[in-house]
Amino acid sequence: MLNLKEGNYFGEYLDARENELFKLSLTAYSPDSVLEDHYHDNSYISVLTSGSYLECINDSTQLVQASDVLFRPTSWCHQNTFLEDSATCFNIEFKKGWQEQLDWEVDLPNTHIHFNKTAFPSLYKLLLNFKIDYDADLSTELILDWLCTISPNQAKAHSKSWVEKLERILKHELTQFHSLASLSERIHVHPVYMARAFKAEKGMTIGEFQLKSKLHNAVYLLSSTQQCISDVSFANGFFDDAHFIRSFKMAYGISPNRFRKVLNS
């Protein structure tokens, strides 16, 4: 039986990103390929983004289809047979020692779980973030969101005075994108706890709240001033106009320029 060490997967690596807690990777598999019995040193989540395969565990076999989410714990032995179409998998691996860097207890499942396709919207947001305008802080927040969802030890966060201070920063200091580290230093709260508690309190991640605040202000500027698109983008801290236009269209379904023309028509 083959042991795959940290960060190693069968298939062809298409892309990978990592921090001190997690490693994200996208791997491709050719049609009809067979992966021999193997296990991974680390626990990981796998989202099948295209194709299908059969997963064999002991004497049982299950069909895994596009958009399915699987969790495999440390040293979980399995064998995969990909079917007629090529396939891609998005993997979220928990690095060795990741739990020691968190400030709260979180228990991963101790067995293999095949989740419903729509069980975790945060994982699909994570995939989009991985493939489009990657944001390391948002990536961490979305994984923490998944952990809070599946961990039985999570208690609902109580209101914290620092949440209001953090909200004011995100709403009023719009000319830059604030990192978790910089926000943590300003409000003197551990970044992991800060991200978890803010999500529980506000129902969205810090990154999502920050982007929403910037786009709300962009709507105000587009509707009440004659500032050009570049100036509106700059005023809200976007890296470039393309990033701003893409974010605006994803949120409102229309480009900033078209939005302004519709308002003025």
C-alpha angles and dihedrals in degrees: 000000000000121000114210112206126217112308095008125123137159117254131045119313110234098174140340138190131177148175133187092286108036144019119213121198141168117212132184129213129197122233117278093010117151123211112206123230107297146148136205128235091225135047114252146174119233124198115190103218097181140002127021140256144181117248117206119200115175104310098339129090128197133184116238115199136188113296093019116137122215130185118204119188125216114298094004107161117221143148127215133205115190117213132223100302128065113257141205129204129199110209129196109192124193107222124224111278094015093131093056089061093058123083097219137053115262125175121206116208113271094217141050113277129191105203129202114266095248098040097105119031089175091069092056089048086051091053092051090048090050093052101034125043095338113221114189095201093050089048091056092046093052093050090049088051090056091048092051089051097053102033114096091203096066116115122194110264116245121229112282126198090225090062090069091049090049091048091053091052092051094046099045107028097066103148093086141033107248117219123220089245095054093046091048091054093050098050096032096234126129107260095231093049090043092054094046096046094044091053091050091047100043104026093236137069123264089250093052091048091048093051092045091053092050093049092047089055090047089055089052093050094045092051101039106032139045094231113142120246092258092054092048089049092049093046089058097047100250116161092233141340093268091058091049095047092047093049092047093050092049090052101040105019093237137077119257091245093050090046091056093047091051090051092050097044 
